[in-house]
Amino acid sequence: MEIVFNAEFVTALSLLGAGIAMIAGIGPGIGQGFAAGKAVEAVGRQPEAIGKITTTMLVGQAMAETTGLYALIIAFVLIGQ
């Protein structure tokens, strides 16, 4: 028995995979919001450390954003199939 996939089936699965890949965008959003909230709390406790806190928060958020960007790239690759 031979299984044959037509072009429409492959396109549909590619689009479904792209949608599932974009679910990964939820995690960075939650993580960045949590980090920003904790940074605001830290500045509230130690206003003199605002520079260090802001720098550390931005580096952490940049690292968290890479997950969302990788998911977006995968989605574009799947749509381009």
C-alpha positions in Angstrom: 0.0 0.0 0.0 1.4 3.3 -1.1 0.6 6.6 0.7 0.4 9.6 -1.5 0.2 13.2 -0.2 -1.0 15.9 -2.6 0.1 19.5 -2.5 -2.9 20.8 -0.7 -2.4 18.4 2.2 1.2 19.4 2.5 0.3 23.1 2.4 -2.4 22.6 5.1 0.0 20.8 7.4 2.6 23.5 6.8 0.2 26.2 7.8 -1.0 24.2 10.8 2.6 23.8 11.9 3.3 27.5 11.5 0.3 28.3 13.7 1.5 25.8 16.3 5.0 27.3 16.2 3.6 30.8 17.0 2.2 29.5 20.3 5.8 29.8 21.4 5.3 33.5 21.3 3.2 33.4 24.4 6.2 32.4 26.7 8.4 35.3 25.9 5.6 37.7 26.5 4.8 36.3 29.9 8.5 36.1 30.8 9.2 39.7 29.8 6.2 41.0 31.6 7.3 39.2 34.8 10.9 40.5 34.4 9.7 44.1 34.0 7.5 43.8 37.0 10.2 42.5 39.2 12.6 45.2 37.9 10.1 47.9 38.9 9.8 46.3 42.3 13.6 46.3 42.6 13.9 49.9 41.6 11.2 50.7 44.2 13.3 49.1 46.9 16.7 50.5 45.8 16.3 53.6 43.5 20.0 54.2 43.4 20.6 50.9 41.6 18.3 51.8 38.6 21.1 51.6 36.1 22.3 48.1 37.0 18.7 46.8 37.3 17.7 48.3 34.0 20.7 46.8 32.2 20.2 43.4 33.7 16.5 43.4 32.9 17.1 44.4 29.2 19.7 41.7 28.7 17.4 39.1 30.2 14.5 40.3 28.0 16.6 40.2 24.9 17.5 36.6 25.7 13.8 35.7 26.3 12.8 37.4 23.0 15.1 35.0 21.0 12.6 32.2 21.6 9.8 34.2 20.1 12.0 35.2 17.1 13.0 31.6 16.5 9.3 30.6 16.5 8.5 33.3 14.0 11.4 32.3 11.7 10.2 28.6 11.8 6.6 29.8 11.0 7.9 31.8 8.0 9.9 28.8 6.8 6.8 26.6 7.0 4.6 29.1 5.2 7.2 29.4 2.4 7.0 25.6 1.7 
